[in-house]
Amino acid sequence: MATVTAPAPRTVPGLLKRPAVRKLAVLALLTAVLAPLAEARWGGGAWPHALTVDVTAPLTRVSDWIIDNRDSHPLFLYVLGHLSNAVIVCVRAVYLFLFAAGWAGVTALAAAVAWCVAGARLAAGTAVALLACGALGMWVPTMQTLALMVVAVLASVAVGALLGLAAGLSDRMDRALRPVLDTMQILPAFAYLLPVVLVFGIGVPAAVLATVVYAAPPMARLTALGLRGADPEVLEAVESLGATARQRLLTARIPLARKELLLGLNQAIMMALSMAVIASVIGAGGLGDRVYQALASVDVGAALAAGIPIVLLAVVLDRVTGAAGDRIGQQREGGRLWLRPAAALAAVVVAALAARLAGGPDWPTGWTVSIAEPVNRAVDWMTGHLYSGVPYIGGTADWAGHFTTWVLDPVRSALLWLPWWSVLLIVAAPAWLIGTWRTALTATGAMAVIGVLGVWQPSLDTLSQVLAAVAVTLVLGLAAGIAAARSDRFARVLRPVLDVFQTMPQFVYLIPVVALFGVGRAPAVAAAVVYALPAVVRITAQGLRQVDPAALESARSLGATSGQQLRQVQLPLARPALLLAVNQGVVLVLAVVIIGGLVGSGALGYQVVYGLAQGDLATGLIAGVAIVCLGLMLDRVTQPTARRATKGA
């Protein structure tokens, strides 16, 4: 009779064969050696003053030099001045074209373009969206924003495509550009608005440049991804025919990357529109200026009336570019491909001429509807009935107070209580476990830069808000994403809600959040959750839907219940997508927590806003760099390297 022996217990040498255990052992050894030395040399608690570097004086000198030489130095007169004039001319030319076409011509042109690239259904939706902008009394601001966005998007696509081309064809350029693109994407807009205004002044050129800085990175990343993902067999076949490097690029790489290029265009458009309100702070005008002015007077209705056209433009452009990307590679209609564009052009000309003969290019004044008053009444009702005094559950003010007392304050106190060197070790541990020693070094170095800049305590305060907002976002986002992946009906109902949340300017829903939750850190967290939730839901749902159907069928054949399929098959196989959802949630939360500086969140957000308001380049830029470092650190501790992600999947 055979005997079954129990497995031998794991020995210490056996445990040390596991990479994670070895890494933790090395960190423990470093802690045991270096922690006492750091404690004895610089003490515990906050970042030691001896390790800080004061950069306020040189930044102030740079600001003063720019102000003193802006009107006389050749760099400004013959380079930046010509660039500024070119931007103004381009924006003005686009606006004059839109004005000359009139409301009917612009609507017909947009519908015709949508019809040619996406079909009749989206053409009708495009026409309805533009007519709705006019009906809300926002036709002229919409055209101003559209003119600015056309120039900004074209510039973003050109810059992003060139950077992506360099990164896609050269590994060295890819490694060099990656931190630059990270910085462009993470650096809060308020932080680089001040340098832009110092150089270009208040107006359209500064707004366009700020938008390009924000919208170009997605185009660059997706262009590089498309070029690097080209089928090697196709490239090898083209090379075997004697094609040069330039011919291979034009005839093989770029055509194979068309879908990624169109997705990059889509993302550049969405990012540019999300900057519309922020750019209005430095003179962009248009819809963003209407939103900003309405919120300055706490007129939520007027802000919503200007915010809805921004959402409509974003949704229409998202759907049209997305549909165009889906059609890439499909069988084209044979024969008379020129008929549809010709018919569309004829319809545009007829519509523009008919509108001019009927009453001119301006939107008819009798066709507008005011929504400001009913929206303000609804906000007043919500504030009066939900802010406090709700039976049994209290009110939103009570919830905000409890969240601050029970969550935000303890997390902040715990972070500030930790010795500075322990914070560095806590950052290094997860970064090394999910990545390499370079990942850990980057994350730890980012936190060290924060200390060296002298903003250790406000950075930890901001980090506490980010961690709390990310926790809430992940709980709600993963639950909604799982529900959307398992129910097509729920996904269809949820999609327009997510579109509104993702494209509505943050300033618009910041005021209702303040009206419901008061001023402080809690409303900033609530606004960050609303902004980051759509990305987490969408990435989670997409990752779960892309799980191999054969794996699910195998689980069902073994008698697994729906819950068991989710826990044991879908979630493990969708791990890379879930990690990406966490990563994007962190980045988006960080972006809006900073805007929360306008509503009393304090910390780095307040310093960035104060720097812009007071023209203090040093304060705003130092806080902005600290935010970049926080974003870089959080990115490294939430996103594994490609090798680790592949093993985990």
C-alpha positions as a printed Julia matrix, in Angstrom:
649×3 Matrix{Float64}:
   0.0    0.0     0.0
   1.45   3.31   -1.08
   1.88   5.99    1.51
   1.33   9.65    0.87
   3.92  11.9     2.43
   3.12  15.44    3.4
   5.0   18.13    1.5
   8.11  19.31    3.23
   7.83  22.76    4.81
   9.44  25.59    2.93
  12.94  26.34    4.15
  14.59  29.74    4.18
  16.78  28.95    1.13
  13.68  27.77   -0.68
  11.83  30.98    0.08
  14.79  33.06   -1.06
  14.47  31.52   -4.51
  11.3   33.54   -5.0
  12.11  36.97   -6.56
   9.62  38.89   -4.41
  11.08  37.47   -1.19
  14.62  38.29   -2.3
  13.66  41.87   -3.1
  11.94  42.32    0.27
  14.97  40.83    2.01
  17.28  43.28    0.27
  15.02  46.2     1.26
  14.9   44.96    4.85
  18.71  44.77    4.92
  19.02  48.28    3.48
  16.55  49.56    6.06
  18.46  47.96    8.91
  21.72  49.54    7.72
  20.67  52.95    6.39
  17.72  53.88    8.63
  19.81  54.32   11.82
  22.38  56.36    9.87
  19.69  58.64    8.4
  18.02  58.99   11.8
  21.29  59.93   13.46
  22.43  62.3    10.73
  19.2   64.13    9.83
  16.58  62.91   12.29
  13.12  61.5    11.62
   9.82  63.22   10.97
   9.48  65.55    7.99
  12.08  65.98    5.27
  15.2   67.55    6.82
  15.86  71.18    5.98
  19.53  70.39    5.33
  18.54  68.34    2.27
  16.45  71.06    0.64
  17.5   73.37   -2.18
  15.99  76.83   -2.57
  15.13  77.42   -6.25
  12.84  80.38   -5.6
  15.52  83.0    -6.27
  16.64  81.7    -9.71
  13.03  81.2   -10.84
  12.19  84.75   -9.76
  15.18  86.06  -11.73
  13.98  84.16  -14.82
  10.5   85.65  -14.43
  11.9   89.17  -14.06
  14.16  88.72  -17.11
  11.22  87.61  -19.27
   9.12  90.58  -18.17
  11.96  93.04  -18.76
  12.95  91.71  -22.21
   9.62  90.6   -23.66
   9.31  93.72  -25.82
  12.95  94.14  -26.87
  14.88  90.86  -27.02
  15.36  89.34  -30.53
  14.05  85.97  -29.33
  10.68  87.53  -28.58
  10.63  89.96  -31.52
  11.71  87.68  -34.36
  10.8   84.14  -33.21
   8.09  84.0   -30.56
   6.44  87.16  -31.88
   6.08  85.72  -35.39
   4.78  82.46  -33.91
   2.18  84.39  -31.91
   1.08  86.36  -34.98
   0.8   83.17  -37.05
  -1.48  81.59  -34.45
  -3.7   84.69  -34.35
  -3.97  84.77  -38.15
  -4.87  81.07  -38.36
  -7.55  81.27  -35.65
  -9.01  84.42  -37.19
  -9.1   82.82  -40.66
 -10.96  79.76  -39.39
 -13.44  81.91  -37.48
 -14.11  84.15  -40.49
 -14.75  81.05  -42.61
 -17.23  79.71  -40.04
 -18.91  83.12  -39.77
 -19.17  83.42  -43.56
 -20.7   79.94  -43.84
 -23.37  80.87  -41.3
 -25.21  78.59  -38.95
 -26.85  76.62  -41.76
 -23.62  76.22  -43.73
 -21.59  75.09  -40.71
 -24.31  72.63  -39.66
 -24.59  71.24  -43.19
 -20.79  71.01  -43.53
 -20.4   69.14  -40.24
 -23.25  66.78  -41.1
 -21.77  66.2   -44.57
 -18.36  65.31  -43.17
 -19.98  62.94  -40.67
 -22.03  61.38  -43.48
 -18.97  60.81  -45.65
 -16.86  59.16  -42.94
 -19.42  57.68  -40.52
 -22.84  57.29  -42.16
 -26.26  58.9   -42.12
 -27.08  58.18  -38.48
 -24.1   60.08  -37.1
 -24.66  62.82  -39.67
 -28.12  63.4   -38.22
 -26.72  63.36  -34.69
 -24.05  65.9   -35.67
 -26.65  68.25  -37.12
 -28.86  67.96  -34.02
 -25.89  68.65  -31.72
 -24.9   71.84  -33.56
 -28.5   73.03  -33.71
 -28.75  72.44  -29.96
 -25.71  74.7   -29.44
 -27.56  77.45  -31.29
 -30.81  76.81  -29.44
 -29.01  77.33  -26.13
 -27.95  80.78  -27.33
 -24.3   79.74  -27.65
 -23.75  79.78  -31.41
 -21.13  82.56  -31.52
 -19.12  81.25  -28.51
 -19.32  77.76  -30.01
 -17.82  79.02  -33.27
 -15.09  80.87  -31.35
 -14.21  77.71  -29.44
 -14.38  75.62  -32.62
 -11.99  77.98  -34.44
  -9.52  77.83  -31.57
  -9.85  74.05  -31.3
  -9.31  73.51  -35.05
  -5.97  75.32  -34.93
  -4.96  73.77  -31.6
  -5.87  70.25  -32.72
  -4.04  70.61  -36.05
  -0.95  71.86  -34.22
  -1.26  69.08  -31.6
  -1.59  66.43  -34.31
   1.41  67.81  -36.21
   3.63  68.0   -33.11
   2.4   64.67  -31.76
   2.84  62.9   -35.1
   6.42  64.16  -35.45
   7.31  63.11  -31.91
   5.55  59.77  -32.39
   7.35  59.23  -35.67
  10.7   59.77  -33.96
   9.77  57.49  -31.03
   8.32  54.83  -33.32
  11.42  54.56  -35.5
  14.13  54.91  -32.85
  14.43  53.09  -29.52
  16.77  55.79  -28.23
  14.27  58.55  -29.05
  11.49  56.5   -27.48
  13.4   56.28  -24.2
  14.3   59.97  -24.34
  10.77  61.17  -25.15
   8.91  59.03  -22.64
   9.69  61.21  -19.57
   9.01  64.34  -21.64
   5.56  63.07  -22.64
   4.89  61.95  -19.04
   5.7   65.45  -17.82
   3.52  67.11  -20.48
   0.58  64.9   -19.53
   0.9   65.02  -15.74
   1.94  68.65  -15.22
  -1.23  70.54  -14.21
  -2.39  73.12  -16.72
  -2.39  75.83  -14.05
   1.33  75.21  -13.48
   2.41  75.9   -17.07
  -0.18  78.59  -17.78
   1.96  81.1   -15.91
   5.17  80.56  -17.97
   3.08  80.62  -21.16
   1.45  83.91  -20.13
   4.83  85.38  -19.21
   6.13  84.65  -22.72
   3.05  85.25  -24.9
   0.82  87.4   -22.7
  -2.93  87.01  -22.21
  -4.73  85.96  -25.38
  -5.27  83.36  -28.08
  -1.58  82.37  -28.69
  -1.07  81.44  -25.04
  -4.32  79.45  -25.02
  -3.37  77.54  -28.19
   0.12  76.73  -26.9
  -1.23  75.52  -23.54
  -3.72  73.3   -25.38
  -0.99  71.85  -27.61
   1.16  70.97  -24.59
  -1.8   69.08  -23.1
  -3.19  67.44  -26.26
  -0.04  66.42  -28.18
   1.18  63.53  -25.93
  -1.7   61.11  -26.71
  -1.1   61.6   -30.45
   2.62  60.99  -29.98
   2.12  57.85  -27.89
  -0.43  56.3   -30.24
   1.6   57.17  -33.33
   4.65  55.46  -31.84
   2.5   52.48  -30.8
   1.09  52.11  -34.32
   4.47  52.34  -36.01
   6.05  49.87  -33.62
   3.12  47.46  -33.92
   3.34  47.12  -37.7
   3.29  43.51  -38.93
   6.96  42.39  -39.24
   6.11  40.02  -42.11
   4.65  42.87  -44.17
   7.7   45.03  -43.5
  10.0   42.18  -44.42
   8.1   41.61  -47.67
   8.34  45.3   -48.59
  12.05  45.34  -47.77
  12.64  42.24  -49.91
  11.26  44.17  -52.88
  14.08  46.7   -52.51
  12.12  49.51  -50.89
  14.12  52.22  -49.14
  13.51  53.2   -45.51
  11.38  56.15  -46.62
   9.33  53.98  -48.96
   8.79  51.39  -46.22
   7.54  54.16  -43.94
   5.14  55.66  -46.48
   3.86  52.45  -48.08
   3.82  50.04  -45.14
   4.28  51.45  -41.62
   1.94  54.45  -41.85
  -0.87  52.61  -43.71
  -0.7   49.77  -41.16
  -0.91  52.31  -38.31
  -3.98  54.13  -39.64
  -6.25  52.97  -36.82
  -3.81  54.12  -34.15
  -3.35  57.44  -35.94
  -7.11  58.03  -36.02
  -7.38  57.06  -32.36
  -4.62  59.56  -31.63
  -6.58  62.23  -33.48
  -9.65  61.3   -31.44
  -7.78  61.6   -28.16
  -6.13  64.88  -29.18
  -9.58  66.35  -29.91
 -10.98  65.19  -26.57
  -8.0   66.52  -24.61
  -8.11  69.85  -26.45
 -11.8   70.33  -25.68
 -11.2   69.47  -22.03
  -8.77  72.44  -21.95
 -11.4   74.89  -23.26
 -12.38  76.23  -19.84
  -8.89  76.25  -18.35
  -7.58  78.1   -21.42
 -10.28  80.74  -20.9
  -8.4   81.83  -17.76
  -5.7   83.25  -20.06
  -7.95  84.8   -22.67
  -9.12  81.96  -24.95
 -12.69  83.3   -25.06
 -15.55  81.25  -26.48
 -17.5   78.71  -24.45
 -14.78  78.4   -21.83
 -14.98  82.1   -21.06
 -18.77  81.86  -20.68
 -18.37  78.96  -18.24
 -15.65  80.74  -16.27
 -17.58  84.01  -16.02
 -20.76  82.2   -14.96
 -18.98  80.27  -12.26
 -17.29  83.44  -11.0
 -20.8   84.73  -10.25
 -21.95  81.28   -8.99
 -24.51  81.02  -11.82
 -24.67  77.25  -12.31
 -27.42  77.5   -14.93
 -25.46  79.81  -17.21
 -22.34  77.66  -16.72
 -24.29  74.55  -17.69
 -25.73  76.28  -20.76
 -22.15  76.93  -21.94
 -20.87  73.57  -20.77
 -23.44  71.51  -22.7
 -22.13  72.67  -26.12
 -18.62  71.6   -25.09
 -19.99  68.16  -24.22
 -21.94  67.99  -27.49
 -18.88  68.93  -29.54
 -16.78  66.34  -27.72
 -19.35  63.56  -28.1
 -19.91  64.28  -31.8
 -16.2   64.43  -32.6
 -15.58  61.3   -30.53
 -18.28  59.33  -32.36
 -17.29  60.54  -35.82
 -13.56  59.89  -35.45
 -14.29  56.57  -33.74
 -16.57  55.48  -36.59
 -13.97  56.57  -39.14
 -11.4   54.43  -37.35
 -13.76  51.42  -37.34
 -14.22  51.75  -41.1
 -10.49  51.67  -41.78
  -9.65  48.42  -43.47
 -13.26  47.54  -44.33
 -14.3   46.93  -47.9
 -14.81  50.23  -49.66
 -17.67  50.89  -52.01
 -16.52  50.31  -55.55
 -16.92  52.49  -58.56
 -18.19  55.94  -57.78
 -16.53  56.91  -54.54
 -16.69  60.57  -55.52
 -20.5   60.76  -55.54
 -21.02  61.02  -51.78
 -18.48  63.88  -51.22
 -19.83  65.7   -54.29
 -23.42  65.42  -53.08
 -22.36  66.55  -49.59
 -20.55  69.59  -50.98
 -23.56  70.56  -53.06
 -25.83  70.28  -50.0
 -23.49  72.52  -47.99
 -23.49  75.23  -50.66
 -27.27  75.12  -51.02
 -27.81  75.29  -47.23
 -25.42  78.24  -46.79
 -26.98  80.21  -49.65
 -30.53  79.47  -48.47
 -29.75  80.68  -44.95
 -28.17  83.91  -46.25
 -31.15  84.63  -48.47
 -33.57  83.86  -45.63
 -32.06  86.0   -42.88
 -28.27  86.11  -42.73
 -25.56  83.95  -41.21
 -26.35  84.65  -37.54
 -28.46  82.29  -35.48
 -32.08  83.58  -35.32
 -32.7   85.25  -31.98
 -36.19  83.81  -31.69
 -34.89  80.23  -31.79
 -33.11  80.24  -28.42
 -34.17  78.56  -25.18
 -32.93  79.64  -21.75
 -32.16  76.84  -19.29
 -30.28  78.94  -16.71
 -33.27  79.77  -14.5
 -34.71  76.24  -14.13
 -31.24  74.8   -13.53
 -30.53  77.36  -10.8
 -33.89  76.56   -9.19
 -33.01  72.86   -9.21
 -29.61  73.57   -7.64
 -31.22  75.75   -4.98
 -33.72  72.96   -4.21
 -30.93  70.39   -3.92
 -28.93  72.67   -1.65
 -31.95  73.45    0.52
 -33.15  69.86    0.87
 -30.0   67.75    0.72
 -27.27  69.86    2.32
 -28.44  69.2     5.87
 -31.42  68.08    7.88
 -32.29  64.94    5.87
 -34.09  62.54    8.27
 -32.07  59.52    9.47
 -29.13  60.0     7.09
 -28.24  63.62    7.83
 -27.2   65.52    4.72
 -24.4   65.91    2.24
 -22.62  68.35    4.54
 -22.63  65.68    7.27
 -21.28  63.11    4.84
 -18.49  65.46    3.81
 -17.64  66.15    7.44
 -17.6   62.45    8.32
 -15.46  61.62    5.27
 -12.97  64.32    6.23
 -12.86  63.22    9.9
 -12.84  59.47    9.4
 -10.82  59.12    6.16
  -8.91  62.21    5.02
  -7.61  63.37    8.41
  -6.34  59.92    9.54
  -4.63  59.24    6.19
  -2.96  62.66    6.21
  -1.89  62.31    9.85
  -0.44  58.86    9.18
   1.59  60.08    6.19
   2.9   63.12    8.06
   3.74  60.97   11.12
   5.97  58.61    9.11
   9.7   59.43    9.07
  10.8   60.75    5.69
  13.13  57.82    5.03
  10.35  55.31    5.72
   8.16  57.0     3.11
  10.93  56.47    0.54
  11.17  52.79    1.5
   7.4   52.33    1.36
   7.44  53.78   -2.16
  10.39  51.63   -3.24
   8.88  48.33   -2.08
   5.81  48.06   -4.38
   7.66  49.72   -7.26
  10.4   47.09   -7.11
   7.99  44.2    -6.54
   5.98  44.91   -9.7
   8.89  46.25  -11.76
  12.65  46.41  -11.77
  15.24  48.19   -9.68
  15.08  51.06  -12.19
  11.35  51.39  -11.51
  11.98  51.55   -7.77
  14.81  54.03   -8.22
  12.61  56.28  -10.38
   9.72  56.24   -7.89
  12.0   56.86   -4.92
  13.88  59.6    -6.76
  10.59  61.35   -7.59
   9.67  61.46   -3.9
  13.16  62.66   -3.01
  12.86  65.54   -5.49
   9.68  66.63   -3.68
  11.64  66.83   -0.44
  14.57  68.63   -2.02
  12.18  71.29   -3.4
  10.92  71.95    0.13
   7.26  70.96   -0.39
   7.27  67.67    1.53
   4.32  68.34    3.85
   1.9   69.83    1.27
   2.8   66.98   -1.09
   1.87  64.37    1.52
  -1.35  66.31    2.17
  -2.15  66.12   -1.55
  -1.17  62.44   -1.6
  -3.67  61.71    1.19
  -6.47  63.26   -0.89
  -5.37  61.32   -3.98
  -5.27  58.0    -2.12
  -8.75  58.55   -0.66
 -10.21  59.59   -4.02
  -8.56  56.65   -5.8
  -9.99  54.21   -3.25
 -13.53  55.51   -3.76
 -13.05  55.64   -7.54
 -11.84  52.04   -7.72
 -14.66  50.69   -5.57
 -17.34  52.41   -7.66
 -15.53  52.06  -11.0
 -14.72  48.36  -10.75
 -18.27  47.55   -9.63
 -19.81  49.56  -12.49
 -17.29  48.15  -14.99
 -18.09  44.58  -13.99
 -21.82  45.29  -14.3
 -21.32  46.91  -17.74
 -19.24  43.94  -18.93
 -21.92  41.46  -17.87
 -24.95  43.37  -19.17
 -25.21  44.96  -22.61
 -28.34  46.85  -21.56
 -26.6   48.38  -18.54
 -23.6   49.29  -20.75
 -25.85  51.11  -23.24
 -27.57  53.05  -20.44
 -24.24  53.89  -18.79
 -22.42  55.09  -21.92
 -24.05  58.55  -22.31
 -23.64  59.15  -18.57
 -19.93  58.39  -18.81
 -19.63  60.63  -21.88
 -21.1   63.56  -19.97
 -18.9   62.99  -16.92
 -15.76  62.69  -19.02
 -16.32  65.65  -21.33
 -18.09  68.11  -19.04
 -15.52  70.75  -17.95
 -14.44  70.17  -14.38
 -15.34  73.74  -13.45
 -19.0   73.11  -14.31
 -19.62  70.36  -11.79
 -17.23  71.81   -9.23
 -19.85  74.38   -8.2
 -22.73  71.87   -7.63
 -20.29  69.73   -5.68
 -19.41  72.71   -3.48
 -23.11  73.54   -3.1
 -23.77  70.0    -1.84
 -20.62  69.3     0.17
 -19.34  72.72    1.19
 -15.78  74.02    0.85
 -12.79  71.9     1.76
 -11.01  68.7     0.86
 -14.15  66.54    0.61
 -15.65  68.38   -2.41
 -12.27  68.22   -4.17
 -12.25  64.45   -3.65
 -15.86  64.18   -4.88
 -15.05  66.13   -8.06
 -11.99  63.96   -8.66
 -14.07  60.79   -8.32
 -16.63  62.07  -10.83
 -13.9   62.92  -13.33
 -11.85  59.71  -12.99
 -14.77  57.26  -12.77
 -15.57  57.01  -16.54
 -12.04  55.93  -17.51
 -11.95  53.25  -14.79
 -15.38  51.93  -15.76
 -14.57  51.81  -19.47
 -11.17  50.15  -19.14
 -12.54  47.59  -16.66
 -15.51  46.73  -18.87
 -13.36  46.47  -21.99
 -10.8   44.25  -20.25
 -13.47  41.85  -18.97
 -15.21  41.71  -22.36
 -11.95  40.81  -24.1
 -11.39  37.69  -21.98
 -11.07  34.6   -24.2
 -14.6   33.13  -24.68
 -13.08  29.63  -24.77
 -11.89  30.05  -21.18
 -15.37  31.07  -20.04
 -16.96  28.2   -21.95
 -14.55  25.76  -20.33
 -15.45  27.12  -16.88
 -19.17  26.83  -17.62
 -18.76  23.24  -18.82
 -17.16  22.4   -15.46
 -20.24  23.75  -13.65
 -18.82  27.09  -12.5
 -21.41  29.62  -11.42
 -21.5   33.16  -12.78
 -19.71  34.47   -9.7
 -17.05  31.78   -9.91
 -16.44  32.59  -13.59
 -15.93  36.22  -12.64
 -13.58  35.56   -9.71
 -11.59  32.64  -11.11
 -11.49  33.34  -14.85
 -12.43  36.87  -15.93
 -10.69  38.92  -13.23
  -7.37  36.99  -13.37
  -7.26  37.06  -17.19
  -8.17  40.77  -17.25
  -5.41  41.67  -14.78
  -3.42  43.89  -17.21
  -6.56  45.92  -18.03
  -7.44  46.23  -14.34
  -3.94  47.49  -13.54
  -4.27  50.01  -16.36
  -7.62  51.11  -14.88
  -5.92  51.69  -11.53
  -3.11  53.61  -13.21
  -5.46  55.87  -15.19
  -7.64  56.42  -12.14
  -4.59  57.65  -10.2
  -3.48  60.06  -12.95
  -6.96  61.53  -13.52
  -7.68  61.88   -9.8
  -4.4   63.72   -9.33
  -5.33  66.15  -12.12
  -8.65  67.17  -10.53
  -7.52  67.16   -6.91
  -5.25  70.01   -7.99
  -8.19  71.95   -9.41
  -9.74  71.39   -5.99
  -7.33  74.06   -4.79
  -9.99  76.5    -6.02
 -12.51  75.12   -3.5
 -10.37  74.84   -0.39
  -8.47  71.57   -0.8
  -5.25  73.39    0.11
  -1.82  71.77   -0.26
  -0.21  71.73   -3.73
  -3.44  72.63   -5.51
  -3.71  75.89   -3.62
  -0.05  76.74   -4.29
  -0.46  76.21   -8.05
  -3.59  78.37   -8.2
  -1.99  81.02   -5.97
   1.08  81.13   -8.2
  -1.05  81.74  -11.29
  -3.29  84.32   -9.59
  -0.39  86.3    -8.11
   2.05  85.91  -11.02
   4.42  84.04   -8.68
   6.35  81.77  -11.05
   8.41  80.14   -8.3
   5.49  79.07   -6.09
   3.33  77.81   -8.96
   6.1   76.03  -10.84
   7.61  74.34   -7.77
   4.18  73.02   -6.78
   3.61  71.91  -10.38
   6.91  70.0   -10.46
   5.98  68.36   -7.15
   2.7   67.25   -8.69
   4.58  65.76  -11.65
   6.8   63.87   -9.22
   3.74  62.57   -7.34
   2.2   61.45  -10.61
   5.44  59.78  -11.72
   5.76  57.97   -8.39
   2.13  56.78   -8.42
   2.5   55.66  -12.04
   5.52  53.53  -11.19
   3.91  51.87   -8.15
   0.64  51.07   -9.98
   1.8   50.05  -13.46
   4.05  46.97  -13.79
   6.69  46.69  -16.48
   5.74  44.9   -19.68
   7.65  41.78  -18.64
   5.97  41.58  -15.24
   2.53  42.26  -16.7
   3.0   39.47  -19.24
   3.98  37.01  -16.52
   1.04  38.07  -14.38
  -1.38  37.61  -17.24
